[in-house]
C-alpha cells in the first residue's frame, strides 16, 4: 500500500522555497478536476474512518448501542489504530503473516490520513506547479503536491485500501476466539 519508491505527496518545505503565483479565489486556483479529486479524497476518508470505528466494535466487543459513543471519544485516529495494533500484536490465534497484513493495512491508514489532512488543510503556495503548503504542529511547514496525477493516485490508493479493509475486518474477526470457534469448529485454543 505504500506509494511507489520516490513518489511523495508531501515534503518538508525547503528553506529557500519561493512563493509562486498566488490566486485568492480557490475556484480559479484549481481546476474543476482538482477540486473534484480533493472532494473525493475527503469523502472516501470518511468511509475509511467509519470502518476503523467499526473494527473497534469487533475488537473491543462493544454493544452496538454504545459503540459509536466509545469510538468517537477515543482521541483521534492514532489512538484508534493503536488499540487495533495492540489487539493483533498480543493475539495468540492470528499467524505472523496475518499480523503483518494487519500491520501494513493500519500503516497505510495512518499514512493516508497524513496525506488527507495535508490536502484538506493546505494553503496555496504555487498555483502553476500544483504546490500547496500545510502548516502542521510546531509550525512545521510541508509542501503538498496537488497536481491531478498526485490527487488521483492518492484517491485510487485510498479506494484500494477501502476494499482491503473488508479483509482486515475478517482477520480481526478470526482473531477472536469465540468468532474463530464458529468457523473452525471448536479447534481454537484446545
N, C-alpha and C positions, 0 to 999 in steps of 0.2 A: 503494500500500500504506500510505501514511501515514494516521493517524487523521484523521477529519473536522476541519475547522478549529474550534478552540475546545474540542475534546474532548481531555481529558488523563487519563491513567491515574494519573499521579503528579505531584506538585509539591513544591517546597521548602516545608517546614513553616513557616508564618508565626510570627514571634517571639511573637505574642500568642495562639497556639493553646492552647486549654484542653483538658485531658484529659477525654474524655467518659466515659460509663458503661463500666465495665470488667467483664469476665467472665473468671474464671480457667479455666473449662472451655471449651476450644475448641469442642466439640460443642454447647455451649449458646450460644456467642457467634455462631456462624454457622449458617445454615440448612443442611439436607442438600443443597439445590440449590447453595448457595455452595461448600460443601466439594467437591461433585461437579465443579463448574467449575474450582476450584483444582487438583484432581487431574488433570482433563483437560488443563489448561494445562501442568502439569508433565510429563505423559506425551507430549503432542504435541511438546513441546520436544525430547524425546529423539529423536523421529523426524526433526525438522529438523536436529538436531546430527549425526546419523549420515549424513545426506545431505551436509552440509558436509564431513564427513570423506571421504565417497566422492568428492566433487568434487576433493579434494586428490589422490586416486588418479589421477583423469583428468588433472588439470593437471600434476602432478609426474611422471606416467608411472611410477608406482611399481609394483613387483611386488605382486600381491595378498598374497603371503606376508609382506611387511614393511609393507604399507600401514597397518594399524591401529597397529603399533608406532610408526611415524613420526607418524601423525595424533594419537595420544594423548599424544605427548611435546611437541607444539607447545604453547606457553604460552597456553592458553585460546582462546576463540572470536575475540577480537580479532586474535590472531596468525594464525589460520587465514584469517579474512576478508581480512587484509592481503596474504597470499600470493595469494589469489584475485584481489584487486584488481590487484596487480602484473601478473598474467598478462594480464588483459584490457586494462589501460592500455598495455602495451607490445606488444600484438598487432597484426600487420600484416594479418591476414585478416579480423577482425571489423570490421563497419561501425560508424560512430559511433552510429547508432540501436541496434545490438545492444549496444554497450558501455554505453549509457545504460540499457538494460533490465537489464543485469547490475548496474550501479551501484544502481539502485532496489531490486532484489531483495536485494542484500547490505546496503544501508542498512536495509531492513525487518528483516532478520535481526538486525542489531545493535540496532535499536530494540526489537524484541520480546524480545530477551534481557534488556534492562534492565527491561522490564515483568515478565517471568517471574521474574527474580531478586528484584525488589522484592516481588512477591507471595509467593514461597515462603520468603523470609527476613524477612517482616514480623512485627511485633508489634501486638497490639491497641492501639487508641487511642480510638476512639469506636464502640462496637458498634452503637448506634442509627442512626448516619449511614453506616455501612459504610466507615469510615475506619480504616486501619491505618497504622503508620509503619515505615519502613525506615531503619535507621542504616547508612549506607554508609561508604566510605573517608573518612578525615579527619574522621570523626564528623559528616558531613553528614546531616541528618535530612530525609527526604522523607515526605510523606503519600502513601498508596497507596489508591486507590479500590477497594473490594472489594464494591460493590453487584453484584447479579446481572446487571444490564444491562451494567456495565463488564466483568465477567468473561466473560460470554457473547460480548460484542463482540470482546474480545481473542481468545478461543478461535476464533471464526469467522474473524477475520483471519489467525490462525496456520494455520488449515485451508486458507484460500485460498493462503497462502504455500507451504504444503506441496505443493499442486497446481502452483503456479508453478515450483517447484524442478525439476520434470521438464523444463521448457523451458530453465531455466538450465543443466541438465546438457547438453542438446542444444547450446546455444550454446557452452559450453566445449569440447565435442567438435568442433564445427565450426570452432572457433578453432585447432585443432591441424592443422598442415599435412598430416601423414600421414592423419589421420582425414578431413580435408576432401577429400583426393585420392580416397578411396574413394567419396565422394559426388559430387564434381564431375568426376571422370574425368580427373585429371591436369592440370587447368587452373589449379591453385593454384600461385602462385609462378613462373609461366612468364613 
